[in-house]
Amino acid sequence: MLSAYWVGSPGPARMSAVLCQTGAMSDHAPDGAASASETPQAENPYGGASTATGGPKRVRTRHFQNAKRDGIKITGLTSYDQLTARIFDEAGIDFLLVGDSAGNNVLGYETTLPVTVDELIPLTRAVAGAVQRAFVVGDMPFGSYENGPDEALHTAIRFMKEAGAHAVKLEGGERSHKQIRRIVGAGIPVMAHIGYTPQSEHGLGGHIIQGRGEGVKQLLADAKAVQEAGAFAVVLEMVPADAARQVTELLDIPTISVGGGPHCDGQLLVWTDWAGLTTGRIPRFVKQYANLAEVLGDAAKTWRADVASGAYPTDEHSY
């Protein structure tokens, strides 16, 4: 994750630079500049004082670009509520995606296709209102931008005005470049999404890895299209690691892997998969860092038993 602030010049010299653990995704200080410790109240160009180590109080799109330049990995998780958003923000996760994956993680749908803008707006508002540092991206659902640039801009404006998102994400490469250009032209940052695009699962023939063999040509074309349209970053989902490496080397903007291997500039996972709240089959690219399903299940069984036996509540839990 981007829990590092390099003070020093770019290139090999930064290997001997000071690494301050509490900063993140920051600009390099130019040679000869005062260290963060010498200027604890340094002006933040976006308003307010910088943190004590010189790191930003809020992650911005420029910090994504700096991270790619400096070889610092970007971390992202999905979030759909204020409680997880606050936890992930305090843990130093760089960006939170309020994804249309809420469809099969919150709303009870089998896929993401039924999700609407009206359903995602309150979830995005909850996440954006809970964080202090993390960059919040609102996911534009199926049917909210396909009709063209005007519809796409209208949807993006809703996420910014009604939900407080810092950026929006939409799927598609060459087919979506006009929408991306229109949104960016209005001053709204866009995170693109190519490779396997879940909203097109029926058109793609199911959950099929993209960019294999000759398919890498289309992947590269899509990558170039979204960069030229003005996207500040691009998600690569379910593509071979070598194809993702080619895209990462081709682009000036950061690549974010969702099953795209280790060569991308950052990694993104659905938090319920990552934390083990999801049960049953999970994607191969997911590493589970907790088993919340077991923890919550055990807690629920214990509480049920305590209520049945009269062990809860006791005088300690009574007024």
Secondary structure, DSSP 4 states (H G I P E B T S, - for coil): ----EEES-SGGGGGGSEEETT--SPPPBPTTPPPGGG-TTPBPTTSSBPPTTS--SS--HHHHHHHHHHTPPEEEEE--SHHHHHHHHHTT-SEEEE-GGGGGTTS--SSSTT--HHHHHHHHHHHHHH-SSSEEEEEPPTTSSTT-HHHHHHHHHHHHHHH--SEEEEE-SGGGHHHHHHHHHTT--EEEEEES-GGGHHHHTSS---S-TTHHHHHHHHHHHHHHHT-SEEEEES--HHHHHHHHHH-SS-EEEESS-TTSSEEEE-HHHHTT-S-S---TT---S--HHHHHHHHHHHHHHHHHHT-SS-GGG--
